[in-house]
């Protein structure tokens, strides 16, 4: 009867793991089962009253141990997994290229030029993980973890700052963290210890730089960028009108928020956005802020005083991609510096134009071309001449997807008098993005 006993044990085991309903079409042949039972009984000559009970008990004990082990492993897996409302995505970005002329530029304003040879080829990388968690279904806790390192040429402002530069010395750090939640139907609130002003805007530009950060946000001169303590609100009406206001304080984590000596920036944006176009005006009130150096000349960025600025942005998209008509993004910025005297800058301006052609050679590819005048001094407090020549920078690139997860972007860029008179550059870089 041993085999018949094992059949009974197997049936009991299945009932423990996954109960099933008997199918109406399953017909049990009782005659065959009786015959099978009789034939196996004759072959079993050493059965006693404990044989069936002992073997069933042993098999059930083994089965129970295995089930307990599976449950323990499942509990261990669930304890180490993310919340059901947490999603994660990430990307690794690597680039290689060089910049001719970068060694002639004192972009740190310390009296010394970059010590890299002008024809050197340098690399860079960043690795990013994005975590998004919702607690109510409408809110979001955003955390970005990031690591990066790069050659010094790719940290040079304005001339060579790569769009993905993030030099952490290979340390993996919390790079961004903030919480956003709705207030009513049309207002979103933001607050966090590591956030930048422009994350709380309505998107002001659709041009995506292929090489340099100077071309970000429609010209990265007035908006600036600094990850610090901040909060803000954004109202978006159903008809396309929007109003955003936010503040970021570099001193929020140290000497205190909104102090008289705080390094802070308060931005207010009015925008109107439709499916194919956007118009916006952003007013900035900055205190001791110098972060416009991503796209500024030496005079345009080295004023350590309070300032106000106005940023005008617009973009337009054609009805169809893949034609000769590009997407167009434009930006114009004016800054006024307060409480300056003598031979100091009291006004500066900049502009940027970016063109993008999509789906030109293959699906999801992008051709980009952009020009910018870095933020330059236009007047001095004492009425003297600025002696600024017209700084100019440009970039051109082709971005294509090797597959859904890998994007490759070769780009060239250059400029004249980008930091001071005579600071001319030319560079080439290939950037590869791996998304997961």
Steps between C-alpha positions, in 0.01 A plus 500: 500500500799728510438665162132552582602660829732736317213596268295593803792702642547680167133588497527639850809697399327659205208596718740680735666700223220583260146366544336420172146428394424166346411516132167351394677317220735314736365143523635265763515133391421323828552155352855584394575650839371189678706281267805717566442481874470120493810455287714720721368330816625163384851635448517655848593218732641698793224747587397564857249733662754784527640495145245736342484735795879531532567559131220756464618682811857512372397628158271765649777612735741537208238690301420727793869581544531595137188720515630672812830563322323655202293724727812615683674585173191685377484705821871577471455617139202720585684657795785608270290621209361845419157617600226420248479874427874549438647491150864512403674586177855594424760581241872484446655770281853491360675744269836554337634801312729799506498880486760703314574833671364408842845534660507873425193584710503608865145378556543484879600867517799411718768641272609161365399324180395139462804276526374247246665499155267637237505184292439255786221245474305469823217282620213532744216299643196519725287224649151594617216323679157666528253390767138618497260411781134595537315478830156622393502438125531871420816598689862406427821466699789530256853385586792505257822317577798591287870438451738648246850602403654673200802676357543863604417634152143374542452713813614825339234773505399637251714340236488126567246407765346177370123468526540195729803607704472400867832456674452321832843334506327167428297525823137388474293774665150632544488762225136613514217446746164676524133435559218628280128481568178650358299777660158482343472425130750744346774575754812293565718571802871413525734483799834335560857531624654441154308667218560764231274783388437371150354168616209705632441689170284428203755366248642813327688335211479182291852520359712214639873579495727250330826610661505806729290603799514863380210417264271355766171676590518722194836646610623417848593849614214656696343185642827371639510170683566414861373201695405622847210535741190633327126502463244632256155487344381455143148582379397357162158595364311282256529763226885491492569793730746431785663683788798365694691652791784341695808574707831319554742593778864383504514582873192300596700200622767702683454854632123507458222561251421858384777669698633844407822344372333202330597406147152455359294530185127561468346437157148570378385377160193587294441261210252410230537158337306327225566174315743653251630818661598667826563855625635589843656778703701425815604765749793420730593678822842375608704574809880457469438249221764413239371177349442646152858395416388207282451751219675828579818692431748595770334838554153352472548253785736659751274747675442386860199716581123498487338495159171480318444333168238440234499190281279482191443157348300364206484186293303376201454153348386409148198275453710213368855385565734366235472806278740786427312721748665485844381555854612846613599607851609856582607680815603849601630607843571833667665538843537814709748504788417709805712713734806503274736791452815587311618279216248224573237351274147617566326340199553193280305304242507178296300313236464147363337338196462123467370297204403133512408263217346169607459168313718616213693182421340242727225496762575684826820660375575870553711759324581808708657836425525787747674835545534720806654823611619436857387752760722804437533840662311775318562791738723596792393684814740789437403532132832370372529266202457130570766403243298187439515355152204300378539151652353220295455124536341229288440126494375246246419134559325189376335276759372154413377192682692179453205331671233599753757525781815635335536849346819624333564871437805624310534879519730785406504844657702819504509868574688825490582734788291268719649616831725791414627650179705242314353197674416290195413131524409201287398161634360162410337242726309174476249430779333164559198460727392162638149508650352227714 
